[in-house]
Amino acid sequence: MSTPRTTTDHDEIRAWVEARDGAPARVPAAEAQGGGGVLRLDFTGGASSEDIEHIPWDEWLDLFDDQGLAFTHKDIDVPGEESTYFDFTPRHD
């Protein structure tokens, strides 16, 4: 298992997500309540319990910054397998 890593670097986040066949998304219903929506990442083959809307990376990253978030992730979960573990945490600049 790898140690979780936290970053705000857009290129690092995008590369990590795309290496796992993920895509930027948000929960549209939350957008109607203000704030641009709740950010999500949608991974191929993943089971999403919420209706999500795929959005372009530039829009997703703008919302990520506007909401003051950091991205915590693991590279390896089980030996030999890439992890899709991630969490959004408050940014501490």
Secondary structure as UniProt FT lines:
FT   STRAND          5..7
FT   HELIX           10..19
FT   TURN            20..21
FT   STRAND          22..27
FT   HELIX           28..31
FT   TURN            32..33
FT   TURN            35..36
FT   STRAND          38..43
FT   TURN            44..45
FT   STRAND          53..54
FT   HELIX           57..66
FT   TURN            67..68
FT   STRAND          69..73
FT   TURN            79..80
FT   STRAND          86..90
//
